[in-house]
Amino acid sequence: MNQGPVVKGNPLRISVYLLVLSYLFGEFILAKYPLIYPLNLLGIIGLIISLFLFFSGFNIFQSYNENPVPTSTTERLIKTGIFAYTRNPIYLSFVMFHFSMFLVFENVMYFITSVCLGIWINNYVIKEEEKYLLKTFSTEYKRYMEAVSRWIFFKS
């Protein structure tokens, strides 16, 4: 039986747990750092974009009858829709959501968790998924990696 990538932890669950912990620590323990109003507006726009990224990526997985859980196996490589612009729109949405929460609510814990979540997802989730996809789809996935960025902004 074929096994999917070996990823420790579910990024969605970890992201939600970090949101709750950030709220509790940031609201009741740490001081707030006021930001200028345009940054608050940028945070609201970021929240909207992150929700768009999440739902567009999730809906494409559903339309292809694929499971978005990182440890699941896959039968096909998705390269359409939002996946034509970023290889990891759902993970990008998690990090962007945390950072946008920092901009909106001025809670430094959201900033810290966005950085930590981004590092963990990039180094321990995406890299494992890429190993699996290279083994499963080899040449096709290599071409896809060359054509589409991992995080939209950073070519890797």
N, C-alpha and C positions, 0 to 999 in steps of 0.2 A: 504494500500500500504506500502510495506517495505521501510524503509529509511536506507541509509548508515550511516557511522560514522559521528558524528558532529564535523567537523574540520573547524576552522576559518582560512580562507586564502588558497590559492592554492600554494603549495610549489614550483612548477615550476615557476610560475609568480613571486613569492617573491624572488626566487633565481636569476632570470634574473634582476629584479629591483635592487637587492643588487649588482650584478655585475656592472651595470651601475653606481650606486652611488659610489661604491668602486673605479671605474676608475676615475670618476670626482674628488672626494675628494683626492684620492691618487696621482693623476698626477698633480693636480693644486693647492692643498692646503697643503698637508702634505709632509714632507721630505721623501726621499727614504733611505732605509737601505741596503747597499750593502751586498750581501751574497757571499759565496765562490762558485766557478764555479760548483763543484759537486752537490750542492744543486739546482742550476738552472737546471742541467740535471735530477735530481730526480723529479723536478717539471714537466718537459716535459713528463717523464715516467708516472707521476701521472695523467697528463691531458689525456694521451692515455688510461690509465686504467679506469679513470672515464667515458670517452666516451664509452668504452667497456661495463662497468657496466650498464650505462644508456640504451644503445641500446639493449643489451641482455635482460635486464629486460622488456623494452618496447615491444620488439618483442614477448616475451613469453606471455605478456598480450594480444597482438593482435592475436596470434595463438590460444588462448583460448577464443577469442571473449569477453574478459573482458575489462572494462574501467579502466585505471590506475588513474583516478581522485579520490582522497581520499574520497570524499563524495558520491561516487557511490555505489550501492549495488553490491553484488557478488553472483554468483551461485555455485562457486567451489573454492577450496583452491588450489593455485598453489604451488607445492613443487618440481618442476623439473627445470633443467637447473641451472641458477645462483641462483635461489631460494633454491637450495639444500645446498648452502654455506652461504647465508645471507638472512634474512627475508625481508630486505629492500634495495635491490641493487640500486634502483633509488634514494632514499634519500641519501644513502651512496655516490653515484656519485655526487650529488649536493655539499655536504660538501667537498669531495675530490677535486672537480673541483676548488672551491674557495681557498682551501689551496694550491693547485698546482699553481694557478695563483699567489699567494703570492710568492712562491718559484721561479717562472719564472720571474716575473716582479718586484720583490722586493718592492711591494706596500703593506704597512702594513694594509691598509683598507681591503684587501682581507683576511688577517689573522683574523682580528677582525670579519668580516662577516662570515668566516667559523666557528668560535667558536660560535657566536650568532645563526647562522643558525642550527648548530648541536644541540645546547641546545633546540631551539624552536621545531625542528622536533622531537627530542627524547621525549620531555615532553608534547607537545601539539598536535602533529600529530600522531605519532606512537602509543602512549598510547591510544588515542581515537580509532584508527583503531584496536588495539588489543582487546579493550573492545567489539567492534562490532563483530570481528571475533570469540572471545570466546563465545559470545552469539549465533552466527550463527552456528558455527561448534564445539563447546564445546570440547569434548574429542579429536577429531582429531587435532584441533588446539593446545591443550595443549601438545600433543605428539610432534607436529611439533616445538613448542616453546622449548621443552626440547632437541630436537635433533639439532636445527639450531640456531645460534647466531643472535641477532638483527643487529649487526654491523660488522660481521665477527670476529673481534678481541675481542669483549667484550661479554661474555656470560650473557644474561639477558632474 
